[in-house]
Amino acid sequence: MDHPLKDTAVYIRKEFIETHPEIGESIYWNGPTFYYTGAMPDFDHKAYKRYLAGINCFKKDSLALIFLKGERANYPNGLLQGNYTDGRRIAYFTSVEDVKNKEKSLKEIIQELISKISD
């Protein structure tokens, strides 16, 4: 990865993977993407129910962590932004320190979304 905030992306990755034992990762939508690896009832694969979030690396001064079903997180701390009709919400990070400052909220959001993944 050639990006000024590569260390921030690496730290976000570490936080995601450490939050829950059933989180996997891959490159999808041109960036690091995190998904649930646990058992789920059958569903249309185009519903992307398994996917939690992906890192958008297009800006050079920040990384956008796009939660695909972020509207399901009942977390009014302001970390998740946007009101997209498809349910996406976005958290922005500008440095490793920024991620560390928001780490507790980030992990709580991930846990909440995993608890609702098969709904």
C-alpha beads as a LAMMPS data file, in Angstrom:
LAMMPS data file: protein, C-alpha beads

119 atoms
118 bonds

1 atom types
1 bond types

-500.0 500.0 xlo xhi
-500.0 500.0 ylo yhi
-500.0 500.0 zlo zhi

Masses

1 110.0

Atoms # bond

1 1 1 0.000 0.000 0.000
2 1 1 1.389 3.371 -1.016
3 1 1 -0.474 5.961 1.052
4 1 1 0.625 8.703 3.487
5 1 1 -1.626 7.166 6.177
6 1 1 -0.553 3.549 5.694
7 1 1 0.291 3.238 9.411
8 1 1 -3.248 4.415 10.237
9 1 1 -4.772 1.809 7.910
10 1 1 -2.606 -0.886 9.502
11 1 1 -3.759 0.204 12.960
12 1 1 -7.447 0.208 11.932
13 1 1 -6.936 -3.297 10.546
14 1 1 -5.416 -4.476 13.826
15 1 1 -8.295 -3.008 15.818
16 1 1 -10.898 -4.661 13.591
17 1 1 -9.263 -8.100 13.689
18 1 1 -8.742 -7.969 17.467
19 1 1 -12.331 -6.907 18.195
20 1 1 -13.964 -10.243 17.363
21 1 1 -12.584 -13.713 16.543
22 1 1 -14.975 -14.134 13.599
23 1 1 -13.830 -11.149 11.568
24 1 1 -12.044 -11.847 8.321
25 1 1 -10.419 -9.514 5.853
26 1 1 -9.811 -9.197 2.152
27 1 1 -9.314 -6.604 -0.531
28 1 1 -12.719 -5.713 -1.912
29 1 1 -14.001 -2.486 -3.454
30 1 1 -10.317 -1.551 -4.006
31 1 1 -9.402 -1.479 -0.325
32 1 1 -9.074 -3.465 2.889
33 1 1 -12.505 -4.873 3.776
34 1 1 -13.719 -6.629 6.913
35 1 1 -16.446 -9.251 7.070
36 1 1 -18.087 -11.692 9.447
37 1 1 -16.853 -15.285 9.043
38 1 1 -19.301 -16.989 11.403
39 1 1 -22.306 -19.122 10.540
40 1 1 -25.287 -17.311 9.050
41 1 1 -28.624 -18.403 7.607
42 1 1 -28.837 -18.501 3.796
43 1 1 -29.197 -15.099 2.120
44 1 1 -28.799 -13.509 -1.284
45 1 1 -25.058 -12.898 -1.683
46 1 1 -25.787 -9.533 -3.329
47 1 1 -27.205 -8.326 -0.011
48 1 1 -23.617 -8.181 1.337
49 1 1 -24.868 -9.100 4.824
50 1 1 -21.505 -10.618 5.743
51 1 1 -19.542 -7.417 5.072
52 1 1 -19.008 -4.966 7.931
53 1 1 -16.772 -2.187 6.643
54 1 1 -14.105 -1.191 4.183
55 1 1 -11.319 1.361 4.249
56 1 1 -11.498 3.977 1.518
57 1 1 -7.984 5.293 0.811
58 1 1 -8.730 7.814 -1.927
59 1 1 -8.009 10.951 0.116
60 1 1 -4.431 11.586 1.143
61 1 1 -5.225 13.447 4.395
62 1 1 -7.740 10.998 5.885
63 1 1 -9.052 7.460 5.680
64 1 1 -12.767 6.755 5.489
65 1 1 -13.969 3.615 7.225
66 1 1 -17.242 2.864 5.465
67 1 1 -19.663 0.784 7.515
68 1 1 -22.002 -0.808 4.984
69 1 1 -24.852 -1.234 7.484
70 1 1 -23.813 1.586 9.793
71 1 1 -27.403 2.783 10.226
72 1 1 -27.917 -0.309 12.399
73 1 1 -25.462 0.966 15.004
74 1 1 -27.354 2.769 17.715
75 1 1 -24.366 4.807 18.763
76 1 1 -24.964 8.557 18.991
77 1 1 -21.350 9.580 19.652
78 1 1 -20.837 11.304 16.317
79 1 1 -18.203 8.855 15.081
80 1 1 -20.454 7.599 12.284
81 1 1 -21.361 10.284 9.792
82 1 1 -23.669 10.516 6.813
83 1 1 -27.241 9.528 6.209
84 1 1 -27.051 7.456 3.049
85 1 1 -30.272 5.776 1.937
86 1 1 -28.482 2.429 1.493
87 1 1 -27.539 2.422 5.192
88 1 1 -23.858 3.332 4.951
89 1 1 -22.230 5.434 7.630
90 1 1 -18.638 6.661 7.579
91 1 1 -15.999 7.204 10.240
92 1 1 -13.030 9.381 9.272
93 1 1 -9.513 9.027 10.676
94 1 1 -6.519 11.304 10.150
95 1 1 -3.817 9.483 12.142
96 1 1 -3.058 6.529 14.397
97 1 1 -3.578 8.874 17.353
98 1 1 -7.024 9.758 16.028
99 1 1 -7.929 6.047 15.839
100 1 1 -6.617 5.513 19.381
101 1 1 -8.781 8.393 20.652
102 1 1 -11.875 6.814 19.036
103 1 1 -10.898 3.194 19.680
104 1 1 -13.444 2.417 22.406
105 1 1 -16.328 3.748 20.308
106 1 1 -15.059 1.980 17.204
107 1 1 -14.922 -1.389 18.958
108 1 1 -18.385 -0.914 20.464
109 1 1 -19.818 -0.151 17.016
110 1 1 -18.155 -3.245 15.525
111 1 1 -19.505 -5.470 18.323
112 1 1 -22.997 -4.031 17.949
113 1 1 -23.033 -4.562 14.191
114 1 1 -21.828 -8.146 14.576
115 1 1 -24.606 -8.814 17.103
116 1 1 -27.146 -7.683 14.467
117 1 1 -25.531 -9.271 11.402
118 1 1 -28.034 -12.038 10.787
119 1 1 -31.107 -9.861 11.357

Bonds

1 1 1 2
2 1 2 3
3 1 3 4
4 1 4 5
5 1 5 6
6 1 6 7
7 1 7 8
8 1 8 9
9 1 9 10
10 1 10 11
11 1 11 12
12 1 12 13
13 1 13 14
14 1 14 15
15 1 15 16
16 1 16 17
17 1 17 18
18 1 18 19
19 1 19 20
20 1 20 21
21 1 21 22
22 1 22 23
23 1 23 24
24 1 24 25
25 1 25 26
26 1 26 27
27 1 27 28
28 1 28 29
29 1 29 30
30 1 30 31
31 1 31 32
32 1 32 33
33 1 33 34
34 1 34 35
35 1 35 36
36 1 36 37
37 1 37 38
38 1 38 39
39 1 39 40
40 1 40 41
41 1 41 42
42 1 42 43
43 1 43 44
44 1 44 45
45 1 45 46
46 1 46 47
47 1 47 48
48 1 48 49
49 1 49 50
50 1 50 51
51 1 51 52
52 1 52 53
53 1 53 54
54 1 54 55
55 1 55 56
56 1 56 57
57 1 57 58
58 1 58 59
59 1 59 60
60 1 60 61
61 1 61 62
62 1 62 63
63 1 63 64
64 1 64 65
65 1 65 66
66 1 66 67
67 1 67 68
68 1 68 69
69 1 69 70
70 1 70 71
71 1 71 72
72 1 72 73
73 1 73 74
74 1 74 75
75 1 75 76
76 1 76 77
77 1 77 78
78 1 78 79
79 1 79 80
80 1 80 81
81 1 81 82
82 1 82 83
83 1 83 84
84 1 84 85
85 1 85 86
86 1 86 87
87 1 87 88
88 1 88 89
89 1 89 90
90 1 90 91
91 1 91 92
92 1 92 93
93 1 93 94
94 1 94 95
95 1 95 96
96 1 96 97
97 1 97 98
98 1 98 99
99 1 99 100
100 1 100 101
101 1 101 102
102 1 102 103
103 1 103 104
104 1 104 105
105 1 105 106
106 1 106 107
107 1 107 108
108 1 108 109
109 1 109 110
110 1 110 111
111 1 111 112
112 1 112 113
113 1 113 114
114 1 114 115
115 1 115 116
116 1 116 117
117 1 117 118
118 1 118 119
